[in-house]
Amino acid sequence: MNKVFSFLAGMMSGALVGAVATLLWTPASGTDLQADVLARIEAAKAEFKQAFEETYTAKEAEFEQLKEGGKK
């Protein structure tokens, strides 16, 4: 468990350092950067929602098939 925690702490620290470095050395203005980040977040949310709905529908159909198979 300690190894997992150490790995996750290192990964989070690296991500934080990378994010700060990117913000400090980016050539875009703050407003442009904020708009770009928000657009990427919205795109990621849309992709997640689509994947969730597809998976949910597939699992729901699979569950219904299992229920029908159990009634015979």
C-alpha positions in Angstrom: 0.0 0.0 0.0 2.9 2.3 0.8 4.3 1.9 -2.7 1.0 2.8 -4.3 0.7 5.9 -2.2 4.3 6.9 -3.0 3.6 6.4 -6.7 0.4 8.4 -6.6 2.0 11.2 -4.6 4.9 11.4 -7.1 2.5 11.4 -10.0 0.4 14.2 -8.6 3.5 16.2 -7.8 4.8 15.8 -11.3 1.5 16.8 -12.8 1.4 19.9 -10.6 5.0 20.9 -11.5 4.2 20.3 -15.2 1.1 22.4 -15.0 2.8 25.3 -13.3 5.7 25.1 -15.8 3.3 25.1 -18.7 1.5 28.1 -17.4 4.7 30.1 -16.8 6.2 29.4 -20.2 3.1 29.5 -22.4 3.2 32.0 -25.2 -0.6 32.7 -25.1 -2.2 35.4 -23.0 -4.1 34.5 -19.9 -7.5 35.0 -21.5 -6.6 32.9 -24.5 -5.2 30.2 -22.3 -8.3 30.2 -20.1 -10.5 29.9 -23.2 -8.4 27.0 -24.5 -8.5 25.2 -21.2 -12.3 25.6 -20.9 -12.8 24.4 -24.5 -10.7 21.3 -23.8 -12.5 20.6 -20.5 -15.9 20.9 -22.3 -14.7 18.5 -25.1 -13.5 16.0 -22.5 -16.8 16.2 -20.6 -18.7 15.6 -23.9 -16.5 12.6 -24.7 -16.9 11.2 -21.2 -20.7 11.7 -21.3 -20.9 9.9 -24.7 -18.8 7.0 -23.6 -20.8 6.7 -20.4 -24.1 6.7 -22.2 -22.9 4.1 -24.7 -21.5 1.8 -21.9 -24.6 2.3 -19.8 -26.9 1.4 -22.8 -24.8 -1.7 -23.6 -24.7 -2.9 -20.0 -28.4 -2.3 -19.6 -29.2 -4.4 -22.7 -26.8 -7.1 -21.4 -28.6 -7.1 -18.0 -32.0 -7.4 -19.7 -30.7 -10.4 -21.7 -29.5 -12.0 -18.5 -32.9 -11.4 -16.8 -34.7 -12.9 -19.8 -32.3 -15.9 -19.8 -33.0 -16.6 -16.1 -36.8 -16.7 -16.6 -36.7 -19.7 -18.9 
